[in-house]
Amino acid sequence: MYVDKESDERQKISVVDTGRGIQPEEKARVFNKFHGVAEAGKGTGLGLYIAKAMVELHGGTIECKSEAGRGSTFTIRLPQRTGHETENTAA
């Protein structure tokens, strides 16, 4: 995992693996609910779906770059927070 400050406003987190990679036809669906990329019968197909939802909830983006047989890189970009921002969600 690598964490870089892209700018004063954004942080970039890259998670890299050297696994089997994701087939090109699977990449378009990798973040879909219940779409698994693991072996049949393993996993729930919710991990990347939940990761994307959490990243977007925080105002960020997530993308996948992968090459079959060479592994994958997931890049998350999040807004930089100073720790002083608060969001009033009370009605």
PyMOL Python script that loads the backbone (N, CA, C, O; Angstrom):
from pymol import cmd

cmd.read_pdbstr("""\
ATOM      1  N   MET A   1       0.845  -1.156   0.000  1.00  0.00           N
ATOM      2  CA  MET A   1       0.000   0.000   0.000  1.00  0.00           C
ATOM      3  C   MET A   1       0.894   1.224   0.000  1.00  0.00           C
ATOM      4  O   MET A   1       1.901   1.282   0.705  1.00  0.00           O
ATOM      5  N   TYR A   2       0.503   2.204  -0.809  1.00  0.00           N
ATOM      6  CA  TYR A   2       1.238   3.460  -0.909  1.00  0.00           C
ATOM      7  C   TYR A   2       0.268   4.608  -0.643  1.00  0.00           C
ATOM      8  O   TYR A   2      -0.862   4.595  -1.131  1.00  0.00           O
ATOM      9  N   VAL A   3       0.705   5.593   0.122  1.00  0.00           N
ATOM     10  CA  VAL A   3      -0.100   6.788   0.378  1.00  0.00           C
ATOM     11  C   VAL A   3       0.699   7.985  -0.081  1.00  0.00           C
ATOM     12  O   VAL A   3       1.842   8.176   0.332  1.00  0.00           O
ATOM     13  N   ASP A   4       0.095   8.793  -0.939  1.00  0.00           N
ATOM     14  CA  ASP A   4       0.750   9.985  -1.476  1.00  0.00           C
ATOM     15  C   ASP A   4      -0.194  11.165  -1.350  1.00  0.00           C
ATOM     16  O   ASP A   4      -1.413  11.021  -1.445  1.00  0.00           O
ATOM     17  N   LYS A   5       0.385  12.327  -1.136  1.00  0.00           N
ATOM     18  CA  LYS A   5      -0.402  13.562  -1.161  1.00  0.00           C
ATOM     19  C   LYS A   5      -0.367  14.066  -2.594  1.00  0.00           C
ATOM     20  O   LYS A   5       0.674  14.519  -3.069  1.00  0.00           O
ATOM     21  N   GLU A   6      -1.508  13.989  -3.292  1.00  0.00           N
ATOM     22  CA  GLU A   6      -1.569  14.425  -4.687  1.00  0.00           C
ATOM     23  C   GLU A   6      -1.538  15.940  -4.800  1.00  0.00           C
ATOM     24  O   GLU A   6      -0.917  16.490  -5.710  1.00  0.00           O
ATOM     25  N   SER A   7      -2.204  16.606  -3.879  1.00  0.00           N
ATOM     26  CA  SER A   7      -2.262  18.057  -3.871  1.00  0.00           C
ATOM     27  C   SER A   7      -2.635  18.484  -2.454  1.00  0.00           C
ATOM     28  O   SER A   7      -2.747  17.647  -1.559  1.00  0.00           O
ATOM     29  N   ASP A   8      -2.824  19.771  -2.254  1.00  0.00           N
ATOM     30  CA  ASP A   8      -3.252  20.238  -0.944  1.00  0.00           C
ATOM     31  C   ASP A   8      -4.668  19.782  -0.628  1.00  0.00           C
ATOM     32  O   ASP A   8      -5.090  19.822   0.527  1.00  0.00           O
ATOM     33  N   GLU A   9      -5.406  19.349  -1.649  1.00  0.00           N
ATOM     34  CA  GLU A   9      -6.791  18.968  -1.445  1.00  0.00           C
ATOM     35  C   GLU A   9      -7.063  17.472  -1.500  1.00  0.00           C
ATOM     36  O   GLU A   9      -8.137  17.035  -1.087  1.00  0.00           O
ATOM     37  N   ARG A  10      -6.125  16.678  -1.994  1.00  0.00           N
ATOM     38  CA  ARG A  10      -6.412  15.246  -2.186  1.00  0.00           C
ATOM     39  C   ARG A  10      -5.261  14.356  -1.726  1.00  0.00           C
ATOM     40  O   ARG A  10      -4.086  14.696  -1.868  1.00  0.00           O
ATOM     41  N   GLN A  11      -5.638  13.207  -1.173  1.00  0.00           N
ATOM     42  CA  GLN A  11      -4.709  12.144  -0.825  1.00  0.00           C
ATOM     43  C   GLN A  11      -4.953  10.976  -1.775  1.00  0.00           C
ATOM     44  O   GLN A  11      -6.089  10.728  -2.180  1.00  0.00           O
ATOM     45  N   LYS A  12      -3.898  10.266  -2.128  1.00  0.00           N
ATOM     46  CA  LYS A  12      -4.022   9.098  -3.001  1.00  0.00           C
ATOM     47  C   LYS A  12      -3.488   7.880  -2.258  1.00  0.00           C
ATOM     48  O   LYS A  12      -2.382   7.903  -1.719  1.00  0.00           O
ATOM     49  N   ILE A  13      -4.279   6.829  -2.236  1.00  0.00           N
ATOM     50  CA  ILE A  13      -3.892   5.558  -1.621  1.00  0.00           C
ATOM     51  C   ILE A  13      -3.928   4.509  -2.718  1.00  0.00           C
ATOM     52  O   ILE A  13      -4.947   4.340  -3.387  1.00  0.00           O
ATOM     53  N   SER A  14      -2.822   3.804  -2.907  1.00  0.00           N
ATOM     54  CA  SER A  14      -2.767   2.740  -3.913  1.00  0.00           C
ATOM     55  C   SER A  14      -2.519   1.414  -3.221  1.00  0.00           C
ATOM     56  O   SER A  14      -1.594   1.281  -2.419  1.00  0.00           O
ATOM     57  N   VAL A  15      -3.350   0.439  -3.536  1.00  0.00           N
ATOM     58  CA  VAL A  15      -3.197  -0.917  -3.011  1.00  0.00           C
ATOM     59  C   VAL A  15      -2.838  -1.798  -4.197  1.00  0.00           C
ATOM     60  O   VAL A  15      -3.590  -1.885  -5.168  1.00  0.00           O
ATOM     61  N   VAL A  16      -1.683  -2.452  -4.114  1.00  0.00           N
ATOM     62  CA  VAL A  16      -1.139  -3.221  -5.232  1.00  0.00           C
ATOM     63  C   VAL A  16      -1.007  -4.682  -4.823  1.00  0.00           C
ATOM     64  O   VAL A  16      -0.570  -4.989  -3.714  1.00  0.00           O
ATOM     65  N   ASP A  17      -1.389  -5.578  -5.726  1.00  0.00           N
ATOM     66  CA  ASP A  17      -1.126  -6.994  -5.482  1.00  0.00           C
ATOM     67  C   ASP A  17      -0.530  -7.619  -6.736  1.00  0.00           C
ATOM     68  O   ASP A  17      -0.617  -7.056  -7.828  1.00  0.00           O
ATOM     69  N   THR A  18       0.060  -8.761  -6.568  1.00  0.00           N
ATOM     70  CA  THR A  18       0.676  -9.467  -7.694  1.00  0.00           C
ATOM     71  C   THR A  18      -0.048 -10.785  -7.945  1.00  0.00           C
ATOM     72  O   THR A  18       0.560 -11.773  -8.357  1.00  0.00           O
ATOM     73  N   GLY A  19      -1.365 -10.786  -7.690  1.00  0.00           N
ATOM     74  CA  GLY A  19      -2.182 -11.985  -7.877  1.00  0.00           C
ATOM     75  C   GLY A  19      -2.449 -12.281  -9.333  1.00  0.00           C
ATOM     76  O   GLY A  19      -1.679 -11.905 -10.216  1.00  0.00           O
ATOM     77  N   ARG A  20      -3.547 -12.958  -9.566  1.00  0.00           N
ATOM     78  CA  ARG A  20      -3.879 -13.407 -10.921  1.00  0.00           C
ATOM     79  C   ARG A  20      -4.432 -12.312 -11.806  1.00  0.00           C
ATOM     80  O   ARG A  20      -4.584 -12.505 -13.013  1.00  0.00           O
ATOM     81  N   GLY A  21      -4.735 -11.164 -11.223  1.00  0.00           N
ATOM     82  CA  GLY A  21      -5.285 -10.071 -12.012  1.00  0.00           C
ATOM     83  C   GLY A  21      -6.753 -10.281 -12.321  1.00  0.00           C
ATOM     84  O   GLY A  21      -7.336 -11.306 -11.968  1.00  0.00           O
ATOM     85  N   ILE A  22      -7.333  -9.317 -12.971  1.00  0.00           N
ATOM     86  CA  ILE A  22      -8.749  -9.362 -13.308  1.00  0.00           C
ATOM     87  C   ILE A  22      -8.872  -9.324 -14.825  1.00  0.00           C
ATOM     88  O   ILE A  22      -8.276  -8.477 -15.492  1.00  0.00           O
ATOM     89  N   GLN A  23      -9.643 -10.241 -15.348  1.00  0.00           N
ATOM     90  CA  GLN A  23      -9.849 -10.306 -16.796  1.00  0.00           C
ATOM     91  C   GLN A  23     -10.510  -9.011 -17.283  1.00  0.00           C
ATOM     92  O   GLN A  23     -11.332  -8.436 -16.571  1.00  0.00           O
ATOM     93  N   PRO A  24     -10.160  -8.550 -18.484  1.00  0.00           N
ATOM     94  CA  PRO A  24     -10.731  -7.297 -19.009  1.00  0.00           C
ATOM     95  C   PRO A  24     -12.258  -7.261 -18.973  1.00  0.00           C
ATOM     96  O   PRO A  24     -12.845  -6.225 -18.660  1.00  0.00           O
ATOM     97  N   GLU A  25     -12.904  -8.382 -19.289  1.00  0.00           N
ATOM     98  CA  GLU A  25     -14.369  -8.408 -19.308  1.00  0.00           C
ATOM     99  C   GLU A  25     -14.970  -8.340 -17.896  1.00  0.00           C
ATOM    100  O   GLU A  25     -16.154  -8.038 -17.744  1.00  0.00           O
ATOM    101  N   GLU A  26     -14.174  -8.616 -16.880  1.00  0.00           N
ATOM    102  CA  GLU A  26     -14.635  -8.544 -15.489  1.00  0.00           C
ATOM    103  C   GLU A  26     -14.466  -7.150 -14.891  1.00  0.00           C
ATOM    104  O   GLU A  26     -15.193  -6.788 -13.966  1.00  0.00           O
ATOM    105  N   LYS A  27     -13.517  -6.363 -15.402  1.00  0.00           N
ATOM    106  CA  LYS A  27     -13.212  -5.057 -14.806  1.00  0.00           C
ATOM    107  C   LYS A  27     -14.418  -4.130 -14.729  1.00  0.00           C
ATOM    108  O   LYS A  27     -14.560  -3.387 -13.757  1.00  0.00           O
ATOM    109  N   ALA A  28     -15.276  -4.158 -15.719  1.00  0.00           N
ATOM    110  CA  ALA A  28     -16.437  -3.265 -15.736  1.00  0.00           C
ATOM    111  C   ALA A  28     -17.419  -3.593 -14.614  1.00  0.00           C
ATOM    112  O   ALA A  28     -18.220  -2.744 -14.225  1.00  0.00           O
ATOM    113  N   ARG A  29     -17.361  -4.832 -14.085  1.00  0.00           N
ATOM    114  CA  ARG A  29     -18.316  -5.264 -13.063  1.00  0.00           C
ATOM    115  C   ARG A  29     -17.687  -5.470 -11.694  1.00  0.00           C
ATOM    116  O   ARG A  29     -18.375  -5.895 -10.765  1.00  0.00           O
ATOM    117  N   VAL A  30     -16.413  -5.183 -11.546  1.00  0.00           N
ATOM    118  CA  VAL A  30     -15.692  -5.539 -10.326  1.00  0.00           C
ATOM    119  C   VAL A  30     -16.263  -4.868  -9.068  1.00  0.00           C
ATOM    120  O   VAL A  30     -16.133  -5.418  -7.975  1.00  0.00           O
ATOM    121  N   PHE A  31     -16.887  -3.703  -9.199  1.00  0.00           N
ATOM    122  CA  PHE A  31     -17.452  -2.997  -8.044  1.00  0.00           C
ATOM    123  C   PHE A  31     -18.949  -3.264  -7.863  1.00  0.00           C
ATOM    124  O   PHE A  31     -19.570  -2.695  -6.966  1.00  0.00           O
ATOM    125  N   ASN A  32     -19.536  -4.125  -8.705  1.00  0.00           N
ATOM    126  CA  ASN A  32     -20.961  -4.427  -8.597  1.00  0.00           C
ATOM    127  C   ASN A  32     -21.253  -5.286  -7.372  1.00  0.00           C
ATOM    128  O   ASN A  32     -20.445  -6.124  -6.971  1.00  0.00           O
ATOM    129  N   LYS A  33     -22.416  -5.059  -6.794  1.00  0.00           N
ATOM    130  CA  LYS A  33     -22.863  -5.839  -5.640  1.00  0.00           C
ATOM    131  C   LYS A  33     -23.009  -7.310  -6.027  1.00  0.00           C
ATOM    132  O   LYS A  33     -23.600  -7.634  -7.057  1.00  0.00           O
ATOM    133  N   PHE A  34     -22.475  -8.183  -5.205  1.00  0.00           N
ATOM    134  CA  PHE A  34     -22.514  -9.642  -5.353  1.00  0.00           C
ATOM    135  C   PHE A  34     -21.709 -10.168  -6.543  1.00  0.00           C
ATOM    136  O   PHE A  34     -21.859 -11.328  -6.929  1.00  0.00           O
ATOM    137  N   HIS A  35     -20.865  -9.327  -7.119  1.00  0.00           N
ATOM    138  CA  HIS A  35     -20.007  -9.805  -8.208  1.00  0.00           C
ATOM    139  C   HIS A  35     -18.657 -10.188  -7.613  1.00  0.00           C
ATOM    140  O   HIS A  35     -17.887  -9.323  -7.194  1.00  0.00           O
ATOM    141  N   GLY A  36     -18.379 -11.459  -7.579  1.00  0.00           N
ATOM    142  CA  GLY A  36     -17.117 -11.922  -7.014  1.00  0.00           C
ATOM    143  C   GLY A  36     -16.084 -12.184  -8.083  1.00  0.00           C
ATOM    144  O   GLY A  36     -16.411 -12.579  -9.202  1.00  0.00           O
ATOM    145  N   VAL A  37     -14.832 -11.960  -7.728  1.00  0.00           N
ATOM    146  CA  VAL A  37     -13.740 -12.284  -8.642  1.00  0.00           C
ATOM    147  C   VAL A  37     -12.901 -13.433  -8.098  1.00  0.00           C
ATOM    148  O   VAL A  37     -11.948 -13.874  -8.741  1.00  0.00           O
ATOM    149  N   ALA A  38     -13.261 -13.918  -6.903  1.00  0.00           N
ATOM    150  CA  ALA A  38     -12.545 -15.043  -6.294  1.00  0.00           C
ATOM    151  C   ALA A  38     -13.050 -16.346  -6.909  1.00  0.00           C
ATOM    152  O   ALA A  38     -13.954 -16.355  -7.745  1.00  0.00           O
ATOM    153  N   GLU A  39     -12.445 -17.433  -6.474  1.00  0.00           N
ATOM    154  CA  GLU A  39     -12.901 -18.748  -6.915  1.00  0.00           C
ATOM    155  C   GLU A  39     -14.372 -18.930  -6.596  1.00  0.00           C
ATOM    156  O   GLU A  39     -14.884 -18.355  -5.636  1.00  0.00           O
ATOM    157  N   ALA A  40     -15.050 -19.734  -7.407  1.00  0.00           N
ATOM    158  CA  ALA A  40     -16.463 -20.014  -7.159  1.00  0.00           C
ATOM    159  C   ALA A  40     -16.637 -20.582  -5.753  1.00  0.00           C
ATOM    160  O   ALA A  40     -15.884 -21.460  -5.331  1.00  0.00           O
ATOM    161  N   GLY A  41     -17.627 -20.077  -5.038  1.00  0.00           N
ATOM    162  CA  GLY A  41     -17.905 -20.552  -3.695  1.00  0.00           C
ATOM    163  C   GLY A  41     -17.096 -19.866  -2.610  1.00  0.00           C
ATOM    164  O   GLY A  41     -17.278 -20.162  -1.429  1.00  0.00           O
ATOM    165  N   LYS A  42     -16.207 -18.957  -2.984  1.00  0.00           N
ATOM    166  CA  LYS A  42     -15.404 -18.228  -1.994  1.00  0.00           C
ATOM    167  C   LYS A  42     -15.762 -16.754  -2.065  1.00  0.00           C
ATOM    168  O   LYS A  42     -15.882 -16.181  -3.148  1.00  0.00           O
ATOM    169  N   GLY A  43     -15.929 -16.158  -0.913  1.00  0.00           N
ATOM    170  CA  GLY A  43     -16.258 -14.737  -0.860  1.00  0.00           C
ATOM    171  C   GLY A  43     -17.742 -14.492  -1.070  1.00  0.00           C
ATOM    172  O   GLY A  43     -18.497 -15.397  -1.427  1.00  0.00           O
ATOM    173  N   THR A  44     -18.140 -13.251  -0.841  1.00  0.00           N
ATOM    174  CA  THR A  44     -19.552 -12.889  -0.973  1.00  0.00           C
ATOM    175  C   THR A  44     -19.813 -11.962  -2.146  1.00  0.00           C
ATOM    176  O   THR A  44     -20.968 -11.764  -2.523  1.00  0.00           O
ATOM    177  N   GLY A  45     -18.778 -11.394  -2.729  1.00  0.00           N
ATOM    178  CA  GLY A  45     -18.967 -10.434  -3.794  1.00  0.00           C
ATOM    179  C   GLY A  45     -19.374  -9.066  -3.274  1.00  0.00           C
ATOM    180  O   GLY A  45     -19.927  -8.252  -4.014  1.00  0.00           O
ATOM    181  N   LEU A  46     -19.100  -8.815  -2.004  1.00  0.00           N
ATOM    182  CA  LEU A  46     -19.473  -7.533  -1.408  1.00  0.00           C
ATOM    183  C   LEU A  46     -18.275  -6.645  -1.080  1.00  0.00           C
ATOM    184  O   LEU A  46     -18.450  -5.440  -0.898  1.00  0.00           O
ATOM    185  N   GLY A  47     -17.088  -7.188  -0.999  1.00  0.00           N
ATOM    186  CA  GLY A  47     -15.922  -6.433  -0.549  1.00  0.00           C
ATOM    187  C   GLY A  47     -15.642  -5.164  -1.337  1.00  0.00           C
ATOM    188  O   GLY A  47     -15.565  -4.083  -0.754  1.00  0.00           O
ATOM    189  N   LEU A  48     -15.492  -5.273  -2.635  1.00  0.00           N
ATOM    190  CA  LEU A  48     -15.189  -4.096  -3.453  1.00  0.00           C
ATOM    191  C   LEU A  48     -16.401  -3.177  -3.575  1.00  0.00           C
ATOM    192  O   LEU A  48     -16.250  -1.961  -3.693  1.00  0.00           O
ATOM    193  N   TYR A  49     -17.600  -3.754  -3.548  1.00  0.00           N
ATOM    194  CA  TYR A  49     -18.819  -2.943  -3.561  1.00  0.00           C
ATOM    195  C   TYR A  49     -18.862  -2.046  -2.312  1.00  0.00           C
ATOM    196  O   TYR A  49     -19.144  -0.852  -2.412  1.00  0.00           O
ATOM    197  N   ILE A  50     -18.585  -2.621  -1.153  1.00  0.00           N
ATOM    198  CA  ILE A  50     -18.591  -1.862   0.098  1.00  0.00           C
ATOM    199  C   ILE A  50     -17.445  -0.856   0.117  1.00  0.00           C
ATOM    200  O   ILE A  50     -17.625   0.279   0.559  1.00  0.00           O
ATOM    201  N   ALA A  51     -16.273  -1.259  -0.356  1.00  0.00           N
ATOM    202  CA  ALA A  51     -15.132  -0.334  -0.400  1.00  0.00           C
ATOM    203  C   ALA A  51     -15.476   0.891  -1.239  1.00  0.00           C
ATOM    204  O   ALA A  51     -15.188   2.017  -0.834  1.00  0.00           O
ATOM    205  N   LYS A  52     -16.087   0.685  -2.399  1.00  0.00           N
ATOM    206  CA  LYS A  52     -16.459   1.810  -3.260  1.00  0.00           C
ATOM    207  C   LYS A  52     -17.487   2.702  -2.572  1.00  0.00           C
ATOM    208  O   LYS A  52     -17.381   3.927  -2.623  1.00  0.00           O
ATOM    209  N   ALA A  53     -18.468   2.101  -1.937  1.00  0.00           N
ATOM    210  CA  ALA A  53     -19.499   2.882  -1.249  1.00  0.00           C
ATOM    211  C   ALA A  53     -18.885   3.733  -0.137  1.00  0.00           C
ATOM    212  O   ALA A  53     -19.265   4.893   0.026  1.00  0.00           O
ATOM    213  N   MET A  54     -17.951   3.184   0.622  1.00  0.00           N
ATOM    214  CA  MET A  54     -17.314   3.922   1.712  1.00  0.00           C
ATOM    215  C   MET A  54     -16.461   5.071   1.170  1.00  0.00           C
ATOM    216  O   MET A  54     -16.487   6.176   1.711  1.00  0.00           O
ATOM    217  N   VAL A  55     -15.713   4.809   0.113  1.00  0.00           N
ATOM    218  CA  VAL A  55     -14.879   5.851  -0.490  1.00  0.00           C
ATOM    219  C   VAL A  55     -15.756   6.984  -1.007  1.00  0.00           C
ATOM    220  O   VAL A  55     -15.453   8.155  -0.776  1.00  0.00           O
ATOM    221  N   GLU A  56     -16.834   6.651  -1.702  1.00  0.00           N
ATOM    222  CA  GLU A  56     -17.727   7.675  -2.238  1.00  0.00           C
ATOM    223  C   GLU A  56     -18.440   8.437  -1.120  1.00  0.00           C
ATOM    224  O   GLU A  56     -18.693   9.635  -1.252  1.00  0.00           O
ATOM    225  N   LEU A  57     -18.762   7.761  -0.033  1.00  0.00           N
ATOM    226  CA  LEU A  57     -19.385   8.409   1.118  1.00  0.00           C
ATOM    227  C   LEU A  57     -18.490   9.522   1.665  1.00  0.00           C
ATOM    228  O   LEU A  57     -18.981  10.518   2.197  1.00  0.00           O
ATOM    229  N   HIS A  58     -17.190   9.346   1.532  1.00  0.00           N
ATOM    230  CA  HIS A  58     -16.227  10.335   2.006  1.00  0.00           C
ATOM    231  C   HIS A  58     -15.795  11.306   0.908  1.00  0.00           C
ATOM    232  O   HIS A  58     -14.819  12.038   1.072  1.00  0.00           O
ATOM    233  N   GLY A  59     -16.522  11.310  -0.211  1.00  0.00           N
ATOM    234  CA  GLY A  59     -16.246  12.261  -1.280  1.00  0.00           C
ATOM    235  C   GLY A  59     -15.092  11.870  -2.178  1.00  0.00           C
ATOM    236  O   GLY A  59     -14.517  12.721  -2.857  1.00  0.00           O
ATOM    237  N   GLY A  60     -14.745  10.592  -2.191  1.00  0.00           N
ATOM    238  CA  GLY A  60     -13.608  10.144  -2.979  1.00  0.00           C
ATOM    239  C   GLY A  60     -13.987   9.295  -4.174  1.00  0.00           C
ATOM    240  O   GLY A  60     -15.162   9.106  -4.488  1.00  0.00           O
ATOM    241  N   THR A  61     -12.957   8.790  -4.830  1.00  0.00           N
ATOM    242  CA  THR A  61     -13.131   7.903  -5.979  1.00  0.00           C
ATOM    243  C   THR A  61     -12.228   6.687  -5.806  1.00  0.00           C
ATOM    244  O   THR A  61     -11.235   6.735  -5.080  1.00  0.00           O
ATOM    245  N   ILE A  62     -12.582   5.606  -6.475  1.00  0.00           N
ATOM    246  CA  ILE A  62     -11.747   4.402  -6.489  1.00  0.00           C
ATOM    247  C   ILE A  62     -11.720   3.880  -7.915  1.00  0.00           C
ATOM    248  O   ILE A  62     -12.742   3.860  -8.602  1.00  0.00           O
ATOM    249  N   GLU A  63     -10.548   3.460  -8.351  1.00  0.00           N
ATOM    250  CA  GLU A  63     -10.426   2.891  -9.700  1.00  0.00           C
ATOM    251  C   GLU A  63      -9.556   1.653  -9.644  1.00  0.00           C
ATOM    252  O   GLU A  63      -8.754   1.473  -8.728  1.00  0.00           O
ATOM    253  N   CYS A  64      -9.730   0.812 -10.634  1.00  0.00           N
ATOM    254  CA  CYS A  64      -8.992  -0.445 -10.719  1.00  0.00           C
ATOM    255  C   CYS A  64      -8.225  -0.501 -12.028  1.00  0.00           C
ATOM    256  O   CYS A  64      -8.779  -0.270 -13.102  1.00  0.00           O
ATOM    257  N   LYS A  65      -6.944  -0.812 -11.920  1.00  0.00           N
ATOM    258  CA  LYS A  65      -6.136  -1.123 -13.101  1.00  0.00           C
ATOM    259  C   LYS A  65      -5.620  -2.528 -12.879  1.00  0.00           C
ATOM    260  O   LYS A  65      -5.075  -2.837 -11.819  1.00  0.00           O
ATOM    261  N   SER A  66      -5.790  -3.375 -13.871  1.00  0.00           N
ATOM    262  CA  SER A  66      -5.399  -4.769 -13.706  1.00  0.00           C
ATOM    263  C   SER A  66      -5.003  -5.370 -15.037  1.00  0.00           C
ATOM    264  O   SER A  66      -5.495  -4.989 -16.099  1.00  0.00           O
ATOM    265  N   GLU A  67      -4.106  -6.313 -14.939  1.00  0.00           N
ATOM    266  CA  GLU A  67      -3.674  -7.064 -16.110  1.00  0.00           C
ATOM    267  C   GLU A  67      -3.698  -8.532 -15.727  1.00  0.00           C
ATOM    268  O   GLU A  67      -3.057  -8.944 -14.761  1.00  0.00           O
ATOM    269  N   ALA A  68      -4.442  -9.317 -16.492  1.00  0.00           N
ATOM    270  CA  ALA A  68      -4.556 -10.739 -16.206  1.00  0.00           C
ATOM    271  C   ALA A  68      -3.173 -11.374 -16.101  1.00  0.00           C
ATOM    272  O   ALA A  68      -2.324 -11.184 -16.971  1.00  0.00           O
ATOM    273  N   GLY A  69      -2.961 -12.124 -15.033  1.00  0.00           N
ATOM    274  CA  GLY A  69      -1.690 -12.804 -14.818  1.00  0.00           C
ATOM    275  C   GLY A  69      -0.617 -11.943 -14.184  1.00  0.00           C
ATOM    276  O   GLY A  69       0.465 -12.446 -13.881  1.00  0.00           O
ATOM    277  N   ARG A  70      -0.882 -10.645 -13.970  1.00  0.00           N
ATOM    278  CA  ARG A  70       0.143  -9.753 -13.426  1.00  0.00           C
ATOM    279  C   ARG A  70      -0.270  -9.016 -12.161  1.00  0.00           C
ATOM    280  O   ARG A  70       0.575  -8.406 -11.506  1.00  0.00           O
ATOM    281  N   GLY A  71      -1.549  -9.059 -11.804  1.00  0.00           N
ATOM    282  CA  GLY A  71      -1.985  -8.393 -10.584  1.00  0.00           C
ATOM    283  C   GLY A  71      -2.838  -7.166 -10.848  1.00  0.00           C
ATOM    284  O   GLY A  71      -3.180  -6.847 -11.987  1.00  0.00           O
ATOM    285  N   SER A  72      -3.171  -6.484  -9.751  1.00  0.00           N
ATOM    286  CA  SER A  72      -4.090  -5.344  -9.816  1.00  0.00           C
ATOM    287  C   SER A  72      -3.594  -4.205  -8.941  1.00  0.00           C
ATOM    288  O   SER A  72      -2.863  -4.412  -7.973  1.00  0.00           O
ATOM    289  N   THR A  73      -4.007  -3.000  -9.303  1.00  0.00           N
ATOM    290  CA  THR A  73      -3.768  -1.808  -8.490  1.00  0.00           C
ATOM    291  C   THR A  73      -5.102  -1.103  -8.322  1.00  0.00           C
ATOM    292  O   THR A  73      -5.760  -0.753  -9.301  1.00  0.00           O
ATOM    293  N   PHE A  74      -5.493  -0.899  -7.072  1.00  0.00           N
ATOM    294  CA  PHE A  74      -6.688  -0.132  -6.756  1.00  0.00           C
ATOM    295  C   PHE A  74      -6.221   1.206  -6.210  1.00  0.00           C
ATOM    296  O   PHE A  74      -5.444   1.260  -5.256  1.00  0.00           O
ATOM    297  N   THR A  75      -6.697   2.282  -6.817  1.00  0.00           N
ATOM    298  CA  THR A  75      -6.292   3.626  -6.414  1.00  0.00           C
ATOM    299  C   THR A  75      -7.495   4.368  -5.861  1.00  0.00           C
ATOM    300  O   THR A  75      -8.524   4.507  -6.523  1.00  0.00           O
ATOM    301  N   ILE A  76      -7.341   4.841  -4.632  1.00  0.00           N
ATOM    302  CA  ILE A  76      -8.376   5.599  -3.937  1.00  0.00           C
ATOM    303  C   ILE A  76      -7.893   7.033  -3.823  1.00  0.00           C
ATOM    304  O   ILE A  76      -6.758   7.287  -3.418  1.00  0.00           O
ATOM    305  N   ARG A  77      -8.759   7.965  -4.183  1.00  0.00           N
ATOM    306  CA  ARG A  77      -8.459   9.387  -4.016  1.00  0.00           C
ATOM    307  C   ARG A  77      -9.508   9.974  -3.079  1.00  0.00           C
ATOM    308  O   ARG A  77     -10.710   9.852  -3.312  1.00  0.00           O
ATOM    309  N   LEU A  78      -9.024  10.616  -2.008  1.00  0.00           N
ATOM    310  CA  LEU A  78      -9.911  11.194  -0.997  1.00  0.00           C
ATOM    311  C   LEU A  78      -9.594  12.660  -0.793  1.00  0.00           C
ATOM    312  O   LEU A  78      -8.443  13.076  -0.917  1.00  0.00           O
ATOM    313  N   PRO A  79     -10.624  13.450  -0.478  1.00  0.00           N
ATOM    314  CA  PRO A  79     -10.363  14.851  -0.165  1.00  0.00           C
ATOM    315  C   PRO A  79      -9.517  14.960   1.101  1.00  0.00           C
ATOM    316  O   PRO A  79      -9.692  14.194   2.048  1.00  0.00           O
ATOM    317  N   GLN A  80      -8.605  15.919   1.100  1.00  0.00           N
ATOM    318  CA  GLN A  80      -7.772  16.183   2.279  1.00  0.00           C
ATOM    319  C   GLN A  80      -8.652  16.860   3.331  1.00  0.00           C
ATOM    320  O   GLN A  80      -9.362  17.817   3.022  1.00  0.00           O
ATOM    321  N   ARG A  81      -8.609  16.378   4.549  1.00  0.00           N
ATOM    322  CA  ARG A  81      -9.373  16.977   5.644  1.00  0.00           C
ATOM    323  C   ARG A  81      -8.404  17.567   6.647  1.00  0.00           C
ATOM    324  O   ARG A  81      -7.343  16.998   6.906  1.00  0.00           O
ATOM    325  N   THR A  82      -8.764  18.697   7.204  1.00  0.00           N
ATOM    326  CA  THR A  82      -7.904  19.317   8.219  1.00  0.00           C
ATOM    327  C   THR A  82      -8.254  18.848   9.611  1.00  0.00           C
ATOM    328  O   THR A  82      -7.505  19.098  10.556  1.00  0.00           O
ATOM    329  N   GLY A  83      -9.392  18.165   9.754  1.00  0.00           N
ATOM    330  CA  GLY A  83      -9.826  17.719  11.067  1.00  0.00           C
ATOM    331  C   GLY A  83     -10.736  18.720  11.744  1.00  0.00           C
ATOM    332  O   GLY A  83     -11.276  18.446  12.816  1.00  0.00           O
ATOM    333  N   HIS A  84     -10.913  19.886  11.124  1.00  0.00           N
ATOM    334  CA  HIS A  84     -11.755  20.919  11.715  1.00  0.00           C
ATOM    335  C   HIS A  84     -13.132  20.996  11.073  1.00  0.00           C
ATOM    336  O   HIS A  84     -14.027  21.663  11.591  1.00  0.00           O
ATOM    337  N   GLU A  85     -13.302  20.316   9.948  1.00  0.00           N
ATOM    338  CA  GLU A  85     -14.599  20.364   9.301  1.00  0.00           C
ATOM    339  C   GLU A  85     -15.584  19.501  10.072  1.00  0.00           C
ATOM    340  O   GLU A  85     -15.242  18.417  10.545  1.00  0.00           O
ATOM    341  N   THR A  86     -16.787  19.985  10.192  1.00  0.00           N
ATOM    342  CA  THR A  86     -17.857  19.192  10.776  1.00  0.00           C
ATOM    343  C   THR A  86     -19.059  19.326   9.869  1.00  0.00           C
ATOM    344  O   THR A  86     -19.277  20.362   9.242  1.00  0.00           O
ATOM    345  N   GLU A  87     -19.819  18.278   9.812  1.00  0.00           N
ATOM    346  CA  GLU A  87     -21.015  18.293   8.998  1.00  0.00           C
ATOM    347  C   GLU A  87     -22.198  18.147   9.925  1.00  0.00           C
ATOM    348  O   GLU A  87     -22.281  17.174  10.674  1.00  0.00           O
ATOM    349  N   ASN A  88     -23.108  19.089   9.888  1.00  0.00           N
ATOM    350  CA  ASN A  88     -24.279  19.047  10.729  1.00  0.00           C
ATOM    351  C   ASN A  88     -25.333  18.224  10.026  1.00  0.00           C
ATOM    352  O   ASN A  88     -25.940  18.680   9.058  1.00  0.00           O
ATOM    353  N   THR A  89     -25.556  17.008  10.508  1.00  0.00           N
ATOM    354  CA  THR A  89     -26.551  16.124   9.887  1.00  0.00           C
ATOM    355  C   THR A  89     -27.814  16.048  10.729  1.00  0.00           C
ATOM    356  O   THR A  89     -28.753  15.338  10.369  1.00  0.00           O
ATOM    357  N   ALA A  90     -27.851  16.773  11.850  1.00  0.00           N
ATOM    358  CA  ALA A  90     -29.053  16.772  12.689  1.00  0.00           C
ATOM    359  C   ALA A  90     -30.159  17.553  12.007  1.00  0.00           C
ATOM    360  O   ALA A  90     -29.914  18.595  11.401  1.00  0.00           O
ATOM    361  N   ALA A  91     -31.362  17.051  12.108  1.00  0.00           N
ATOM    362  CA  ALA A  91     -32.505  17.736  11.482  1.00  0.00           C
ATOM    363  C   ALA A  91     -33.111  18.760  12.414  1.00  0.00           C
ATOM    364  O   ALA A  91     -34.079  19.428  12.052  1.00  0.00           O
TER     365      ALA A  91
END
""", "prot")
cmd.dss("prot")
cmd.show_as("cartoon", "prot")
cmd.util.cbc("prot")
cmd.orient("prot")
